[in-house]
Amino acid sequence: MSVTSADRKYFEQLLAQVSTEFRKKHPETSAKIEEWKGEDIAFFRDELYEKVGASISEKWFYTHVKTQQEKLPRIDAINVIAQYAGYKGWKHFLNENAAEPVEVKAVNKLPLKLKYAILASTILAIAIILYQNYAKPTTYSFCFIDKTTHLPIKDSGIQLQLILENETPKNSKLINNCFQGEGEYVEFQVKGNYYKPQLVKRNILTSNYHENVMLASDDYARIIHIFSTSNVKDWKTRRNQLKEMIHDNAKIYYLSEEGVAIELYNKKEFVNQLTLPTRSLKSIKIVESEYEGDKISTMKFMR
């Protein structure tokens, strides 16, 4: 949206009114909206959605409110915050706050039919503008697919770490193989049992954005799990296979049910415990593994 110095002044005036409206329920918040921080912004976004039925992303707030840009934000986003401040939209705000409001000329002397034609055209034009400028949140969804089989990943304990700007990451375990959200940008790391971690960064340019993310199988972790659950007579072959998969300086952790490391193994200890006829490690579940080169350097498991 093109911008003049006057437009910028009015936009800042609108932000000041937004701050005043928000502080009616949150008086502890700074009156200067550009000083708001993570929790204030989160509360504002929630309240904005409750009041207007639309919202803005946290990235949008940092880009257009906490810093000054050469251009104003998109008109649909400005309409949303103008509605929060009690206006019908940006144009209504300008008419109410501009030094020289737009004049509405009398049409009393016009023929009746022409009056109706102008009125109908005006209503239609307003309806089109409102329809085009109605701000719907930019939504997205991601589903996770096995890179080898091209099938949805199920029963693999998919964990998602949502990376937020100026906030600590948010961790969640997915119920199925998909997750949804809203905003103009998303960054997350996803991992699952027997799948290698993957970092995803996306600019969301269209609403209802959807993408299938292919996850690569963690084959070594899967093989170690199979070894621990099967009966093999050729222990020597199994030991050699494990030695090939595990780094010489690997650190291997046994976790409690609460996910706390309670025992540490080096490579030799782990291989022995897993392959000797009197082995103590059976039916283990690999929770997490990291690689150095093509060998496992760190591994966490549970029973």
CORRA-V511102 format. One record per backbone hydrogen bond with DSSP energy under -1.0 kcal/mol. NH is the residue of the N-H (numbers start at 1). CO is the residue of the C=O. If there is no record, write none. Layout:
# CORRA-V511102
nh-><NH;NH>
co-><CO;CO>
This chain:
# CORRA-V511102
nh-><8;9;10;11;12;13;14;15;16;17;18;19;20;21;22;23;25;26;29;35;36;41;42;43;44;45;46;47;48;49;50;51;52;53;61;62;63;64;65;66;72;78;79;80;81;82;83;84;85;86;87;93;94;95;96;97;98;110;115;116;117;118;119;120;121;122;123;124;125;126;127;128;129;130;131;132;133;140;141;142;143;144;145;146;147;150;153;159;160;161;162;163;167;170;172;174;179;181;183;186;188;189;190;191;193;195;196;198;200;202;204;209;211;213;215;218;219;222;223;224;225;226;227;228;235;238;239;240;241;242;243;244;245;246;247;250;251;252;253;254;255;256;259;262;263;265;270;271;272;273;274;275;276;279;281;283;285;287;288;290;292;295;296;297;298;299;300;301;302>
co-><4;5;6;7;8;9;10;11;12;13;14;15;16;17;18;19;22;22;26;32;33;37;38;39;40;41;42;43;44;45;46;47;48;49;57;58;59;60;61;61;1;74;75;76;77;78;79;80;81;83;82;89;90;91;92;93;94;107;111;112;113;114;115;116;117;118;119;120;121;122;123;124;125;126;127;128;129;181;209;179;211;177;213;151;215;146;144;191;172;189;170;187;164;162;160;158;142;140;138;202;200;161;198;159;156;192;216;190;188;186;184;139;141;143;145;194;217;218;219;220;221;222;223;224;233;234;235;236;237;238;239;240;241;242;296;247;297;265;299;263;301;260;256;254;254;252;266;267;268;269;270;271;272;276;273;228;302;300;300;298;295;292;245;290;290;251;288;253;285>
